[in-house]
Amino acid sequence: YEFSNKGADVFLEALARLNYLLRVNGSEQTVVAFFI
């Protein structure tokens, strides 16, 4: 099963970038994502 063909890699990369930006900016925001 290849994640790169399904768009999962893009989704996970976007979550990682969002996590980084939230931490850098000191945000108290919590993001919940469901991946089925």
mmCIF file as Biopython writes it, N, C-alpha, C and O atoms, coordinates in Angstrom:
data_model
#
loop_
_atom_site.group_PDB
_atom_site.id
_atom_site.type_symbol
_atom_site.label_atom_id
_atom_site.label_alt_id
_atom_site.label_comp_id
_atom_site.label_asym_id
_atom_site.label_entity_id
_atom_site.label_seq_id
_atom_site.pdbx_PDB_ins_code
_atom_site.Cartn_x
_atom_site.Cartn_y
_atom_site.Cartn_z
_atom_site.occupancy
_atom_site.B_iso_or_equiv
_atom_site.auth_seq_id
_atom_site.auth_asym_id
_atom_site.pdbx_PDB_model_num
ATOM 1   N N  . TYR A ? 1  ? 0.852  -1.187 0.000  1.0 0.0 1  A 1 
ATOM 2   C CA . TYR A ? 1  ? 0.000  0.000  0.000  1.0 0.0 1  A 1 
ATOM 3   C C  . TYR A ? 1  ? 0.884  1.232  0.000  1.0 0.0 1  A 1 
ATOM 4   O O  . TYR A ? 1  ? 1.693  1.410  0.911  1.0 0.0 1  A 1 
ATOM 5   N N  . GLU A ? 2  ? 0.747  2.084  -1.001 1.0 0.0 2  A 1 
ATOM 6   C CA . GLU A ? 2  ? 1.592  3.270  -1.109 1.0 0.0 2  A 1 
ATOM 7   C C  . GLU A ? 2  ? 0.808  4.521  -0.747 1.0 0.0 2  A 1 
ATOM 8   O O  . GLU A ? 2  ? -0.139 4.893  -1.440 1.0 0.0 2  A 1 
ATOM 9   N N  . PHE A ? 3  ? 1.208  5.166  0.344  1.0 0.0 3  A 1 
ATOM 10  C CA . PHE A ? 3  ? 0.524  6.369  0.799  1.0 0.0 3  A 1 
ATOM 11  C C  . PHE A ? 3  ? 0.651  7.517  -0.197 1.0 0.0 3  A 1 
ATOM 12  O O  . PHE A ? 3  ? -0.255 8.341  -0.323 1.0 0.0 3  A 1 
ATOM 13  N N  . SER A ? 4  ? 1.773  7.568  -0.900 1.0 0.0 4  A 1 
ATOM 14  C CA . SER A ? 4  ? 2.006  8.697  -1.805 1.0 0.0 4  A 1 
ATOM 15  C C  . SER A ? 4  ? 1.004  8.733  -2.956 1.0 0.0 4  A 1 
ATOM 16  O O  . SER A ? 4  ? 0.735  9.800  -3.509 1.0 0.0 4  A 1 
ATOM 17  N N  . ASN A ? 5  ? 0.458  7.595  -3.316 1.0 0.0 5  A 1 
ATOM 18  C CA . ASN A ? 5  ? -0.516 7.550  -4.403 1.0 0.0 5  A 1 
ATOM 19  C C  . ASN A ? 5  ? -1.913 7.927  -3.944 1.0 0.0 5  A 1 
ATOM 20  O O  . ASN A ? 5  ? -2.782 8.171  -4.781 1.0 0.0 5  A 1 
ATOM 21  N N  . LYS A ? 6  ? -2.154 7.983  -2.662 1.0 0.0 6  A 1 
ATOM 22  C CA . LYS A ? 6  ? -3.486 8.238  -2.128 1.0 0.0 6  A 1 
ATOM 23  C C  . LYS A ? 6  ? -3.654 9.654  -1.579 1.0 0.0 6  A 1 
ATOM 24  O O  . LYS A ? 6  ? -4.763 10.036 -1.205 1.0 0.0 6  A 1 
ATOM 25  N N  . GLY A ? 7  ? -2.596 10.422 -1.526 1.0 0.0 7  A 1 
ATOM 26  C CA . GLY A ? 7  ? -2.669 11.772 -0.988 1.0 0.0 7  A 1 
ATOM 27  C C  . GLY A ? 7  ? -2.429 11.828 0.506  1.0 0.0 7  A 1 
ATOM 28  O O  . GLY A ? 7  ? -2.444 12.909 1.095  1.0 0.0 7  A 1 
ATOM 29  N N  . ALA A ? 8  ? -2.206 10.679 1.127  1.0 0.0 8  A 1 
ATOM 30  C CA . ALA A ? 8  ? -1.980 10.644 2.567  1.0 0.0 8  A 1 
ATOM 31  C C  . ALA A ? 8  ? -0.694 11.373 2.934  1.0 0.0 8  A 1 
ATOM 32  O O  . ALA A ? 8  ? -0.621 12.017 3.981  1.0 0.0 8  A 1 
ATOM 33  N N  . ASP A ? 9  ? 0.308  11.275 2.087  1.0 0.0 9  A 1 
ATOM 34  C CA . ASP A ? 9  ? 1.571  11.947 2.369  1.0 0.0 9  A 1 
ATOM 35  C C  . ASP A ? 9  ? 1.396  13.458 2.399  1.0 0.0 9  A 1 
ATOM 36  O O  . ASP A ? 9  ? 2.016  14.137 3.218  1.0 0.0 9  A 1 
ATOM 37  N N  . VAL A ? 10 ? 0.565  13.988 1.523  1.0 0.0 10 A 1 
ATOM 38  C CA . VAL A ? 10 ? 0.297  15.427 1.491  1.0 0.0 10 A 1 
ATOM 39  C C  . VAL A ? 10 ? -0.464 15.839 2.749  1.0 0.0 10 A 1 
ATOM 40  O O  . VAL A ? 10 ? -0.173 16.875 3.347  1.0 0.0 10 A 1 
ATOM 41  N N  . PHE A ? 11 ? -1.429 15.031 3.143  1.0 0.0 11 A 1 
ATOM 42  C CA . PHE A ? 11 ? -2.227 15.296 4.338  1.0 0.0 11 A 1 
ATOM 43  C C  . PHE A ? 11 ? -1.347 15.302 5.588  1.0 0.0 11 A 1 
ATOM 44  O O  . PHE A ? 11 ? -1.453 16.207 6.416  1.0 0.0 11 A 1 
ATOM 45  N N  . LEU A ? 12 ? -0.488 14.308 5.727  1.0 0.0 12 A 1 
ATOM 46  C CA . LEU A ? 12 ? 0.389  14.223 6.894  1.0 0.0 12 A 1 
ATOM 47  C C  . LEU A ? 12 ? 1.411  15.356 6.909  1.0 0.0 12 A 1 
ATOM 48  O O  . LEU A ? 12 ? 1.726  15.894 7.971  1.0 0.0 12 A 1 
ATOM 49  N N  . GLU A ? 13 ? 1.923  15.715 5.753  1.0 0.0 13 A 1 
ATOM 50  C CA . GLU A ? 13 ? 2.870  16.836 5.666  1.0 0.0 13 A 1 
ATOM 51  C C  . GLU A ? 13 ? 2.196  18.142 6.065  1.0 0.0 13 A 1 
ATOM 52  O O  . GLU A ? 13 ? 2.797  18.968 6.753  1.0 0.0 13 A 1 
ATOM 53  N N  . ALA A ? 14 ? 0.954  18.331 5.638  1.0 0.0 14 A 1 
ATOM 54  C CA . ALA A ? 14 ? 0.207  19.538 6.001  1.0 0.0 14 A 1 
ATOM 55  C C  . ALA A ? 14 ? -0.031 19.595 7.506  1.0 0.0 14 A 1 
ATOM 56  O O  . ALA A ? 14 ? 0.075  20.664 8.107  1.0 0.0 14 A 1 
ATOM 57  N N  . LEU A ? 15 ? -0.349 18.462 8.120  1.0 0.0 15 A 1 
ATOM 58  C CA . LEU A ? 15 ? -0.541 18.425 9.575  1.0 0.0 15 A 1 
ATOM 59  C C  . LEU A ? 15 ? 0.766  18.722 10.306 1.0 0.0 15 A 1 
ATOM 60  O O  . LEU A ? 15 ? 0.763  19.411 11.327 1.0 0.0 15 A 1 
ATOM 61  N N  . ALA A ? 16 ? 1.862  18.216 9.798  1.0 0.0 16 A 1 
ATOM 62  C CA . ALA A ? 16 ? 3.163  18.477 10.414 1.0 0.0 16 A 1 
ATOM 63  C C  . ALA A ? 16 ? 3.516  19.959 10.333 1.0 0.0 16 A 1 
ATOM 64  O O  . ALA A ? 16 ? 4.017  20.536 11.298 1.0 0.0 16 A 1 
ATOM 65  N N  . ARG A ? 17 ? 3.255  20.570 9.188  1.0 0.0 17 A 1 
ATOM 66  C CA . ARG A ? 17 ? 3.527  22.010 9.037  1.0 0.0 17 A 1 
ATOM 67  C C  . ARG A ? 17 ? 2.626  22.835 9.942  1.0 0.0 17 A 1 
ATOM 68  O O  . ARG A ? 17 ? 3.069  23.806 10.557 1.0 0.0 17 A 1 
ATOM 69  N N  . LEU A ? 18 ? 1.358  22.443 10.020 1.0 0.0 18 A 1 
ATOM 70  C CA . LEU A ? 18 ? 0.419  23.140 10.898 1.0 0.0 18 A 1 
ATOM 71  C C  . LEU A ? 18 ? 0.873  23.033 12.346 1.0 0.0 18 A 1 
ATOM 72  O O  . LEU A ? 18 ? 0.846  24.021 13.080 1.0 0.0 18 A 1 
ATOM 73  N N  . ASN A ? 19 ? 1.287  21.850 12.760 1.0 0.0 19 A 1 
ATOM 74  C CA . ASN A ? 19 ? 1.772  21.640 14.117 1.0 0.0 19 A 1 
ATOM 75  C C  . ASN A ? 19 ? 2.966  22.542 14.408 1.0 0.0 19 A 1 
ATOM 76  O O  . ASN A ? 19 ? 3.040  23.165 15.467 1.0 0.0 19 A 1 
ATOM 77  N N  . TYR A ? 20 ? 3.895  22.608 13.467 1.0 0.0 20 A 1 
ATOM 78  C CA . TYR A ? 20 ? 5.076  23.452 13.628 1.0 0.0 20 A 1 
ATOM 79  C C  . TYR A ? 20 ? 4.689  24.925 13.772 1.0 0.0 20 A 1 
ATOM 80  O O  . TYR A ? 20 ? 5.171  25.616 14.670 1.0 0.0 20 A 1 
ATOM 81  N N  . LEU A ? 21 ? 3.819  25.396 12.885 1.0 0.0 21 A 1 
ATOM 82  C CA . LEU A ? 21 ? 3.420  26.805 12.922 1.0 0.0 21 A 1 
ATOM 83  C C  . LEU A ? 21 ? 2.664  27.143 14.208 1.0 0.0 21 A 1 
ATOM 84  O O  . LEU A ? 21 ? 2.854  28.221 14.770 1.0 0.0 21 A 1 
ATOM 85  N N  . LEU A ? 22 ? 1.821  26.243 14.670 1.0 0.0 22 A 1 
ATOM 86  C CA . LEU A ? 22 ? 1.090  26.488 15.914 1.0 0.0 22 A 1 
ATOM 87  C C  . LEU A ? 22 ? 2.056  26.574 17.095 1.0 0.0 22 A 1 
ATOM 88  O O  . LEU A ? 22 ? 1.887  27.420 17.973 1.0 0.0 22 A 1 
ATOM 89  N N  . ARG A ? 23 ? 3.061  25.710 17.120 1.0 0.0 23 A 1 
ATOM 90  C CA . ARG A ? 23 ? 4.036  25.731 18.220 1.0 0.0 23 A 1 
ATOM 91  C C  . ARG A ? 23 ? 4.894  26.998 18.185 1.0 0.0 23 A 1 
ATOM 92  O O  . ARG A ? 23 ? 5.134  27.621 19.219 1.0 0.0 23 A 1 
ATOM 93  N N  . VAL A ? 24 ? 5.350  27.373 16.992 1.0 0.0 24 A 1 
ATOM 94  C CA . VAL A ? 24 ? 6.205  28.554 16.845 1.0 0.0 24 A 1 
ATOM 95  C C  . VAL A ? 24 ? 5.463  29.815 17.277 1.0 0.0 24 A 1 
ATOM 96  O O  . VAL A ? 24 ? 6.044  30.700 17.906 1.0 0.0 24 A 1 
ATOM 97  N N  . ASN A ? 25 ? 4.185  29.892 16.939 1.0 0.0 25 A 1 
ATOM 98  C CA . ASN A ? 25 ? 3.391  31.071 17.272 1.0 0.0 25 A 1 
ATOM 99  C C  . ASN A ? 25 ? 2.800  31.019 18.671 1.0 0.0 25 A 1 
ATOM 100 O O  . ASN A ? 25 ? 2.120  31.956 19.089 1.0 0.0 25 A 1 
ATOM 101 N N  . GLY A ? 26 ? 3.047  29.937 19.402 1.0 0.0 26 A 1 
ATOM 102 C CA . GLY A ? 26 ? 2.569  29.827 20.774 1.0 0.0 26 A 1 
ATOM 103 C C  . GLY A ? 26 ? 1.059  29.719 20.882 1.0 0.0 26 A 1 
ATOM 104 O O  . GLY A ? 26 ? 0.473  30.169 21.867 1.0 0.0 26 A 1 
ATOM 105 N N  . SER A ? 27 ? 0.433  29.137 19.895 1.0 0.0 27 A 1 
ATOM 106 C CA . SER A ? 27 ? -1.023 29.033 19.874 1.0 0.0 27 A 1 
ATOM 107 C C  . SER A ? 27 ? -1.522 28.003 20.881 1.0 0.0 27 A 1 
ATOM 108 O O  . SER A ? 27 ? -0.876 26.982 21.118 1.0 0.0 27 A 1 
ATOM 109 N N  . GLU A ? 28 ? -2.673 28.285 21.465 1.0 0.0 28 A 1 
ATOM 110 C CA . GLU A ? 28 ? -3.326 27.352 22.383 1.0 0.0 28 A 1 
ATOM 111 C C  . GLU A ? 28 ? -4.326 26.473 21.632 1.0 0.0 28 A 1 
ATOM 112 O O  . GLU A ? 28 ? -4.993 25.633 22.237 1.0 0.0 28 A 1 
ATOM 113 N N  . GLN A ? 29 ? -4.430 26.661 20.335 1.0 0.0 29 A 1 
ATOM 114 C CA . GLN A ? 29 ? -5.395 25.947 19.499 1.0 0.0 29 A 1 
ATOM 115 C C  . GLN A ? 29 ? -5.071 24.457 19.438 1.0 0.0 29 A 1 
ATOM 116 O O  . GLN A ? 29 ? -3.905 24.073 19.354 1.0 0.0 29 A 1 
ATOM 117 N N  . THR A ? 30 ? -6.103 23.622 19.480 1.0 0.0 30 A 1 
ATOM 118 C CA . THR A ? 30 ? -5.950 22.183 19.316 1.0 0.0 30 A 1 
ATOM 119 C C  . THR A ? 30 ? -6.633 21.768 18.019 1.0 0.0 30 A 1 
ATOM 120 O O  . THR A ? 30 ? -7.772 22.149 17.750 1.0 0.0 30 A 1 
ATOM 121 N N  . VAL A ? 31 ? -5.924 20.989 17.229 1.0 0.0 31 A 1 
ATOM 122 C CA . VAL A ? 31 ? -6.470 20.505 15.965 1.0 0.0 31 A 1 
ATOM 123 C C  . VAL A ? 31 ? -6.596 18.986 16.052 1.0 0.0 31 A 1 
ATOM 124 O O  . VAL A ? 31 ? -5.654 18.294 16.438 1.0 0.0 31 A 1 
ATOM 125 N N  . VAL A ? 32 ? -7.767 18.482 15.689 1.0 0.0 32 A 1 
ATOM 126 C CA . VAL A ? 32 ? -8.011 17.041 15.683 1.0 0.0 32 A 1 
ATOM 127 C C  . VAL A ? 32 ? -8.297 16.619 14.251 1.0 0.0 32 A 1 
ATOM 128 O O  . VAL A ? 32 ? -9.137 17.216 13.578 1.0 0.0 32 A 1 
ATOM 129 N N  . ALA A ? 33 ? -7.597 15.589 13.786 1.0 0.0 33 A 1 
ATOM 130 C CA . ALA A ? 33 ? -7.799 15.100 12.419 1.0 0.0 33 A 1 
ATOM 131 C C  . ALA A ? 33 ? -8.036 13.597 12.461 1.0 0.0 33 A 1 
ATOM 132 O O  . ALA A ? 33 ? -7.354 12.866 13.178 1.0 0.0 33 A 1 
ATOM 133 N N  . PHE A ? 34 ? -8.999 13.157 11.692 1.0 0.0 34 A 1 
ATOM 134 C CA . PHE A ? 34 ? -9.303 11.733 11.584 1.0 0.0 34 A 1 
ATOM 135 C C  . PHE A ? 34 ? -8.830 11.235 10.226 1.0 0.0 34 A 1 
ATOM 136 O O  . PHE A ? 34 ? -9.125 11.833 9.191  1.0 0.0 34 A 1 
ATOM 137 N N  . PHE A ? 35 ? -8.106 10.153 10.248 1.0 0.0 35 A 1 
ATOM 138 C CA . PHE A ? 35 ? -7.559 9.573  9.023  1.0 0.0 35 A 1 
ATOM 139 C C  . PHE A ? 35 ? -8.037 8.130  8.946  1.0 0.0 35 A 1 
ATOM 140 O O  . PHE A ? 35 ? -7.609 7.277  9.724  1.0 0.0 35 A 1 
ATOM 141 N N  . ILE A ? 36 ? -8.920 7.876  8.006  1.0 0.0 36 A 1 
ATOM 142 C CA . ILE A ? 36 ? -9.516 6.530  7.911  1.0 0.0 36 A 1 
ATOM 143 C C  . ILE A ? 36 ? -8.965 5.807  6.699  1.0 0.0 36 A 1 
ATOM 144 O O  . ILE A ? 36 ? -9.338 4.663  6.440  1.0 0.0 36 A 1 
#
